Amino acid sequence: MREPPVDRRLSDGRRHFHDGPIDLVIEAFGEARAVEAAYAAAWRRFATVLDELCTELPLLRAPSTPTSPRPRGVVARRMTAAVAPFHAERFVTPMAAVAGAVAEEILAAMTSAARLTRAYVNDGGDIALHLEPGETFAIGMVDRADRPSLFGRATIRASDPVRGVATSGWRGRSFSLGIADAVTVLASSAAGADAAATLIANAVDLPGHPAIERTPARDLDSQSDLGDLLVTTEVGPLVANEIDIALAAGALEADHWRRAGVIEAVALRLGEASRLVGGGAKPYKSVSRDPFLHDERNAHAVG
């Protein structure tokens, strides 16, 4: 029997929800009564999410196709909808969108229960946002979760079409087929950003390079949705032109999905080099010099 879900109030007033593999950090802004009502609604919904997902895990771990069975659960349906734009061209399973979909579902419970000026649900770096007119949200992009340092910042305004942020990379919680330290995606939904970040991070790669170690996903996790696909377990030293080649491959993938209208902007990081696609900038322009990024106070790190 697994441990019951945990609701913990952090010292700065944010809430931390934990249940098995799901860890959420939640913050809401508005009148005090509305904020507390939103947190209560979030907790009620959170307490049921993991059990709902577990009942449909075989379906959610299977490759997404146009003929895949439709899941019953609300979060599961968010996941399948998020990966649908990709499955005609790429291998993808609904699990690629699980963190973003959970974040969206909890945020929806909050905003349905109370009037909030601003709110976010952060599921391990995959963030669902709520912004009333005139509000903004600052994010800091982190390339390594084990020793976090910001490689860029961005500000999302209520007038922007972005309500989801997600980051993927080979050092993250989930397996990656690529070698990106971090790929941070801005999109209209957290689930969509989550799925896109996974696929773009997969594309940042140097196939066959001797400094890159890979292992079948099944050998690391017998239940992995990636099965026998080789996932990255170590990236050795790379020279500058190799990093450029890998980042260019990821940037091309990002620009493909941006032009398809699936995402808004992407920041890619490998070693000490970065690329930005979208956000009013030319593809492949250095993140550190792009006006898309700002030096904002209270940036929320994702990674």
Secondary structure, DSSP 4 states (H G I P E B T S, - for coil): -PPPPEEEE-TTS-EEEEETTEEEEEEEES-HHHHHHHHHHHHHHHHHHHHHHHTTHHHHTSPP-TTPPPPSSHHHHHHHHHHTTTTTTS---GGGGHHHHHHHHHHHHHHHHS--SEEEEEETTEEEEEE-TT-EEEEEEES-SSS--EEEEEEEETTSS--EEEEE-TTSSS--SS--SEEEEEESSHHHHHHHHHHHHHHS--TT-TTEEEEEHHHH-TT-TTTT-EEEEEE----HHHHHHHHHHHHHHHHHHHHTTS-SEEEEEETTEEEEEETTEEEEE-GGG-TT----TTPEEE-
